[in-house]
Structures are given as structure tokens and as C-alpha cells.
Amino acid sequence: MPLGQRPGDKSDARYCGVEVLDFPAGEDLPAVLNHSLASAFDFILVPLVDPNYRPAPGSVLPVSASDLILGPAQWSNHVVGKISEWIDLDSEDERLRLDSELTLKQEIAWASHVSLQACVLPAPRRSFCGNYARVVNQILQGLTNMHLWLRLPLEKSEPMDDDLDKIKNNSHTSEIVDSWELWNSFRLLCDHSSQLCVALDILSTLPSINSLARWFGEPVRAAILQTEAFLTNAKGYPCLSKRHQSLLTGFFKHSVQVIISGRSNHNVFPVSEGVLSGDESYAEDSRVRHALTPYLEYIAYLYRKMDPLPEQERIEINYRDFLQSPLQPLMDNLEAQTYETFEKDVVKYTQYRRAVAKALVDRVADDAVSTTRTVLMVVGAGRGPLVRASLQAAEETGRKLKVYAVEKNPNAVITLHSLIKLEGWESLVTVISSDMRCWDAPEKADVLVSELLGSFGDNELSPECLDGAQRFLKPDGISIPSSYTSFIQPITASKLHNDIKAHKDIAHFETAYVVKLHRIATLAPPQQVFTFTHPNFSPNASNQRYTKLQFEMLPDMGSCLVHGFAGYFDSVLYKDVHLGIEPNTATPNMFSWFPIFFPLRKPIYVPEGSPIEVHFWRCCAPTKVWYEWAVTTPTLSPIHNSNGRSYWVGL
């Protein structure tokens, strides 16, 4: 049964399994499974084959049980297979190596036959695992629905002071064990297969926080929590350290299942190890609790004490890591449903209302309120939310307002006319059905308000639109927004990479995507890319941009793999009123923009201590605008999207 009910969470993290340490032969398997399920575990991780088996001519694979002993749904939903741990595909012993290959293929074939959803592969026995990866890669190419979880200990040892001195003196090289390096080598050899995942053994000691954070961008499916990792509280019950608790909470948030493994070290009530220790007497009393129940109850407690998912997260949950092409609002007319979604963002329009109110107060002194009418133009008015926000600001400040609502979408113009009639704004608002770049205004505006920002700030062509519209802004007029800046940061995003890779072409790797980032690891703090300021009356103004950025990876993190760059924006609407999604300054509870993702055709391996240097260009032509990007350190990547061949925004 699930660990608990956490509103909004429907992920696999709700389910907890238990590792069966002893081989359950024959009739023992249903008993093991039933005992575990009755004890509130959701599935078992169980050996599929007798660990004493070695291939021999004419031998039959000694599986734990016939496929008939459990129903198809039981095999599929409640059993994860554990591949024999003696397998060593990189052994120098040729006999052992060949036996290992044959046995691995036999066990996976049996697991496929009984419709298991996943099998756990034993950890590589040495740092080089080329033959192991080759065989697994062969198997992966023949699988359809089943996933393989490579089991790895969660560890990254740090050199001691003595070792550092020896390394500096070149007298000794201390090998630093980093399980991420082993995983990275294995998945690179398997060409980033989407069916190859990770099961991490959680031990009593943990690496640094930054080192752990790398795993949130990897396809971790299970955290195998060893009983030796637990401490004992004052009442004698198992508990975890604060660091272990924090790690598990992070795994819960990233849909990682927990599997409890090991012998019980906390006998807080009379229990029987039952089938876990081969004791058959448990069947006589089905009420006997599972030996690992105290550990399960503690894991359930940690899960249930997590805060419920916020309402906004529940709405956005289906968009997590879902790649979407950015809008093309200049080329395409938005549909009513799209307008309606954006119009529900109360926070955004509250910020616009605050900005307009401050601008009106600065524009018109208190003693001139009765005699001065401010001309405000909403360019890209859509269905009218900015018109409403501006009129609300005028009412709050007691300023008189004359509004021009300029909109190129003829369908939205129909809604605008209806809104104005419904609200009785005929004397205040004039609707203009025209592209702002082509309209000849009858008078100059005091305030120009627009809502043209994209996830990267300028990626929906706000600079080009406002450059065309500022000709009808007074020389001392105010633009809202007054400026906006784009940001990027390198990320590990294995799922996004595999989703793009599935298209099997270069074009999709040269496209920027809007995406609700979830299963990612951020590798360095965001840095500024491009800034645009409005109005910009410079005669030599150009919207082309180029920048070179160097990111220093987070300390103590270790090596990492960069799949691309997450992009954000921050905008100054007016003075101290800002709007944005840059993580450090993001406007709370705003949902109009997800981040943007610039992928890399080939992920970049960044060794520990090395920076990553990236170049970004914003290129302009008469009919389109596009971005190009390339990495030059620590290795060279191709220049992505050259000449806008794969992705561009039409003018």
C-alpha cells in the first residue's frame, strides 16, 4: 500500500519495496510476496535464479519459481528481478566472463518472459566495464517495455590531507571513488539508452550535498536504503540522520522509489525474520510482522510529513519535463484557450497594475490630477487583461486615462470590443485592429505597456516589436517593461536529452524548448546573457547580441555531464516593480512562463575542477530572429542552429 496520501502526488515515490536477501525457491516465492504485501510493502526485489547456478551443457536455468506460480499482474506489478551478483563480465578469467554473459542473457530473457517491468543489474566490479556495458547494450536493443536498473553504491570519496600532499608532490596518486563516474561511463557506452536507469545503494555515510545533487538530473529509479544506514532514537526505533532525511525527501520529490534492504538491527517488538531468513513457521501466524516493518514505518513517516504540493504545482504537474515549442505570437494568432490560460495569472497582472500605478503617479503630480489626462497605449492587448490592469491602476491613483488597445489578432479584437461594451469603457478605451509596427498613432503616448516577454525575455521578439512601437511614445515617455535580461545555467537533464534524441535528427537538438524543468540538476549559478532597455532611441541600435560566459561548477560536486542550458528572464516593469522567473529572484506563484531549454547535440563531460565556457548569439535577419550557441571549454561542440536552420522566430 502507498506510504501515505500526499495531495497532488501520484508518482511512484509513494511505493516502497523490500529486498529479499535469500533465494526463495519453488513455493517460497508466493509466500515471500504475500508476507511482504501483507506487511504494507508494495513490491519485492528478489533473485530470479539460484545464486549457485553456473551454465553447463544441457542444464536448465534454476529459476526461483515457475511463471505459473504467480499471476501476470503479480509478476508485473509486485516483483523486480535481481540479476545474479556473481556475474563479472570484465573478468580476466575467460570462462567466468563467458558464463557471466550467458547467464545475464538467460536471466533477462526469463524476466521478459514473466513480464517484469524492471531488473536490477549488479554493480560493476571494476572501474572499466566495457564488456559489461557491451552485453547490456545488446540486451537493451532487444527489450520493449522492461527497464534495467544498474545498481551502484552512492559514494564519492574525498582525498585525505595526506593524499592531497602526495598528489601535489606527484609521489602518489590516490584513487577517488565516485560512483557517478562509473554510471557516466556505463551510460555513455550504452549510448544514453532511455531504458537504462540507476538504483542507488544508500549507505551510512553520504557524499557532499553538491555531489548528491548531480543525481537529481539522472534516471534514478530506486534508492536501496540499507538498514545499516539507520540510527537509533531514544525509544530504540530506527531513524535517519538529517542528511539522509533530506536526501530521501529529494528522492520523493523526483519520483524515486525506496527499497529497504538488509537484516533488522532494531528488534523493537517480537518479530520473525520469516521467509527473509528461511523460517517457514511464519505461515502458521499471518499476523507476525515483517522484520523490516519498523524501517518501512519510518520511511512512511518521512513521506507523510512532507508539505503538500502547492496548488500551482498540482496544476503544472503534467507539464513536468514535457518539451514544448515556444510560441510564435507574431507569425501565429493565439487561440482562445491560450489567452485564457495566461489571463488566469493573477500575480502577473498585479505586478503590471503596480507598475502602471507608479508610472501614473510619477507622470501626473497630485495638483494636476483634475486637468491632465494620461495617454496610455497597450500594444499587444490580447483580450484585454492589461487594459483592465491599467484602468484599475488609474482608479487606484485617481488619475485620468485615455487608453489605446492595439492588437493584430482579429479574433482577439472581437473579444476586446465585447469586453469594452460589457464594462462600459467606451469613453476610455479605443480598440485598434493593427500590427503595432504598422499603425500610425493619432497622438503620442505618455506610457507604453506591453506583454511580449518570452521565457528567455526577448525570444518572442519583444525588442523588435517595441522598437517599432516606440515611434509613438513621447521623448520622455515611459515603457512598461523598461528592461529585461536573459539568464542561463548549465544543467544535467538526462530525460530531456533522451526525449530529444528519440527524434533521431539534428534539428530537434538545435531547437529551444519551453519546459517545466523537474528532473534536472543545476550545476552552476545562473549568469546574465542579454539585456534590452526600452525606450531605446539610439540611432545605431541593434538587437543582435553576442556574449561569452564561463561557469565554475559548484564546489565539491565532482565531474558532471552537461546536457544543455536552462534559460530564464528577469524584467524591470517600472522602477522597483519587477517580474521574472530567474530562480534567485523569481516572482512567487506566477505561472505564465516556464524556463527555456537549449540542448546540446552531444552532452559535454566536465571534469572536476574544470569550468565550462559557452558562447551565445542572438542573430537578426529581415524576416526572422534566431539563437546560436556553442561550448568551447572543456571540449568543443558544434555551433548549434547555424543561420537559424532548425529553429527561428518569424518577424
Summary of the structure (lengths in Angstrom):
residues: 651
radius of gyration: 30.2
end to end distance: 54.8
largest distance: 102.3
contacts: 2095
relative contact order: 0.09
helix: 32%
strand: 26%
